[in-house]
Amino acid sequence: MSGSGGDRVAPVGALLVVGDVVTDVVAVHTEPLAPGTDTPARIRTLPGGAGANAACWAARTGAAEVRLLARVGAESARWHEQALLDAGVRPSLVTDPTEPTGTVVALVGKDAERTFLTDSGAALRLSPADWAPGLLDGVAHLHLSGYLFFADTSRELALVALRAARARKVPVSVDPASAGFLAALGPRRFLDAVAGAGVLLPNEDEALLLAGLPGPAGPGGVARAAAELSRLVPLVVVTRGAAGALIAEDGRVTAEVAAETAEAVDTTGAGDAFTGAFLAARLAGAGTAWAAGAGCRAAARAVTRLGGRP
């Protein structure tokens, strides 16, 4: 499991990501936002989406074959398809007849932290009609973007995919995606929906929310949240930004993995990079802690550039 940069892994099986493709408008501003007037910013329009970003990072870090099922608008379908192909991902993009591609405006402050304005557009209109059993042919792992669970139609699709994978004994992972959307949906409803998944990949805020703990709770609270969640999902890997990652299995914390040092420019894609590299490593047979280390290294690279892609 060695190679360029120490993160490339031996190719084994295929990874299918079912999730979101969106257009990111990233605005980096070093001064506080000035209401009612202009604030200087560096602005870029980039391909994004949590599911698509994770797929691209998995391909970059060595997954043998990465496939992506997502829904986009006609106005940017070709652009997104080409961006995915260029990243080494095999896309199955459904073109929505009425809605445009989802758009996220990411406001990135001086501390590299981001605030999102989200128009889901076509992304969460992915439906069971877009699923086909053949999508799992040759697939060794299914990853579901948590954003799918926040709208009725896409949640139905996610459940169809999850059940189909379980019927074929294909392991499933889920990234909860958004603490704000989780709070609106309800933690219990989300956990009920992802029942049967084998891996949960929340960040600290999402883990605390799902475990019903108040935040901020400090390292002890995050560990407790991870342990509690791993009673429901066998493997829980909590990403903690500069604090690295915490692993819990079957009701107890089993490992902590240190983060890689990086000078952050934009933290937008850090979690997606972690997910992609983690899954690529796991597909190649790496242990959980080693895979989490690969995820931390990818996340450190991700924060040094604008946007969420490699």
N, C-alpha and C positions, 0 to 999 in steps of 0.2 A: 504493500500500500504506500509506496513511495513514488516520487516523481517530481515534476516541476513545482517548486515552491513548497514541497513537502506535503501538499494537500491532495494531489491526484491519487485516485484509488483505482484498483483493478476493476474493469468493466464486468458487471454481473447483472443480468436481467434488465428489465425496463421499468422506469418510473412513470406513472400516469398522474399528472396533476389536474384536478378539476377545480377551476377557480375563476379569477377575474383578470381581465385585460382592461386597462384604463389608460387614458392619456394624462400624464402628469404635467402640471404647470408648476415649476419649482421657482419660488421667489426667495432669494437669499438677501436679507437686509441686515446690515450691521448697526443701524440706528433703530431706536424704538419706532413703532408705527405712529405716524402723525395723523390723527383723525381729521378729516375735512380738507386735507391738502396732500402734497406729494411726499413720498418717502423713497429715497434712492434704493434701488435693488438690482441684483443680477438675476435675470429671468430666463429660464430655458423651458422649452416644451420637449418632453421626453416620453418614450414608451414606459409604462409602468403597470401596476396592479400586483397585489400580494402574491397571487397564484403564479402569474407570469414571471415575476421577479424570482421567486423561489425556483421555478423550473429552469430559468437561465443560469442561476448560480449552481444548481445541481449539474447542469451540463458542463459548466466551466470547471467544476471540481471533479469531474471524471465519471459521472453516471453514464453507463453504456448507451442507453437510449432514453431520452426524455420526451414525453408526449404531453400535450396540453389541450384540454377541452375548455372552451370559453365562448362567450358571446360578445360580439362587437357591432358597431354601427357601420353602415355601408360607406360612410364618408372617409373612414380611416382604416378599413379592413385590410387593404393591400399593404399599407405602411406597417401596420402591426404584424401582419403575417411575415413580411420580409425581415423585420427586426428580430422576430423569434427564430426564423430560419438562420439568420446571420449569427445568432447566439448558440446555435446547435440544438434547438428545440424543434420537435416535429409538431406543428400546430394543427388542431382541428377547430377552426373558428367558425361558429355559426353566425351568419349575418342577419341581424335583426331588421325586419322590414319597416319599422316605424321609429325606433329609438336610436339616438346616436351612441357612440362609444362612451362609456363612463368617463368622467373627468374628475381629477382631484387637484385642487390648488393647495400646494404645500408651502406654507409660510415658515421660513427657516430663519431663526434669530441668530444673534451673535454667539450664543452658546451652542449652536448647531442643533438645538431642539426644534421640533416642528409642530405646527398646528395645521390640521387638515380641514379643508372645505370640500365636501364630497357630493358629487352628483353621480349616482350609480348608473344612470342611463341604461344601456343594454345589458350590463354585466350581470345584474341580479334577475334578468328575465330568462336566464338559462333554465330550461324546463325538462321534465322527464321525457318529452318528445325528442329532445336533443341527445338522449342517451341511446347507445346501442350495445348489446352484450359483447360484440367484437372488440370494443374499446379495451377490454381487459385481456385480450389475447396476447400472450407473451409478457404480461405485466407481472413484476415481482413485488410491487408496492404501489398503493394508491394513497395520494395525499389530497386532502380536501381543504380548501381555503375557508376559514371561518366566516368570511363575508357571505358565503352562500346561505348560511343559516339565518340570516337577518331579513329575508323576504320570503313570503309563502311559496312562490313558484320555484325559486332556486333551492329552497330548503327541501322541497319534495324531490328535486333532482339529486341533491346530496344524499338523501335517504335511500333513493333507488341505487345510486352508485355504491354506497356503503354496504347495503344488503347484498348486492351482486358480488362485491369483493369478498364478503364473508362466506358466501355460498361457494366461492372458488378457493377459499382459504388464502386469500391475498391479504397481507397485513395492511392496516389503514392507520394513517396519522391525520391529525387535525390541528390547525393553527387557529386559536380563537379570534385573532385578527384585530379586535377593537373593543377596548373597555367601555367606550361610550355606547356602542351598539349593543354590547352584552348587557349593560344596565337597562337599556330600553327593552330588550327582548325578555330578560329575566334569566339569571344564572341557572336555576333549576330547569327551565325549559330548554336551555342550550345543552346542559349535561344529559338530559333525557334524550335529546336528539342525536347526540354523538355516542350513545351507548353502543358498545361493540367495537369502537376504535381501540387500537392497541397503544397508540402514542398520542399524547397531548403536549403541545408546544406553546404554552402561554408566556407572556412577559410578566413581570412582577405585579403590575396593576391588575391584569386579567386573572392571575392566579389568586390574588387576594379576594377579588370580587367573586370568582367562582366558588371559593371555599367559604364565603360568607364572613370574611374577616375584615375589620376596618383597616384602612390604609391612611397614611403610611405606617407600616407595622414593623419596619426594621428587619434585619436578617433573620431573627428568630421567628417573626411572623410569616415571612416568606417560606421558610423551611417547614413550618407547621402547615401552611396552605398546600405546599407541594406534597407533603406526606398524606394529608387528607384526600387530596385529589387522586393520588395514586391508589387509593382504595377503590376508586371508581374506574379509573383507566390505569392499566398495569404499569405503564411507563410515563412519567411526567418529567419534562425537561423545561425548567423555567429560565428564560433569558433575563439577565440582570444588568444589561448595559456594561458599564465600566467595571462592574463587580463580577462579570463572567456568567457562569451558568450553574444551576443547581439541579441535581438529578434525584428523583425519588421513584422507588419501585415498591409495589405491594405494601404501601403503608409506612415506609420509612425512607429517610434521605440516605442515599448510598454513595454520593460523590458530589464534590464541588470542583468546578473547573475555572481556572483563572482566565480573565480576559487578556487579549493582546493589546499592547499600548499602541495608540494611534492618535494623530491630530485630526479631530473631527471637523469636517466641513458641513456635512449634511447627514443626519442620522436616519433619514427616511427609509432606506433599504436594509438597515442592519439586521432586523429580525428575519426578513426574507432571505438574506444571505446566509444567516445562521441555519435556517431551515433547509435550504437547498444543499449546503455543504454537509450538514448532519445526515440528511437522507442519502446522499451519494455515498458517504462513508459507511453507513449502516447497510446499504445494498451490497457493498463490497465485502461485508462480513466483519467490519470493525466493531469493537466493543463500544458500549454506550459512552464511556468517558472519553475515549479516543475520538469518537464521532463528534462529541460536544466540543472537544478541542479544535477539530477542523472547522466546526461552525463558528467558534470564537475568532479563529484566524480570518475566515471569510468576512465576518461582520466588521472586523478591524479594517479590512481593505475597503469594504463598502462605504464606511463613513468618511473616507478621504476624498470622495468624489460626489458630484451632484447626481441625484436620482437613485433609483433602486436597483439598477442592473449592473452586471460586471463591466 
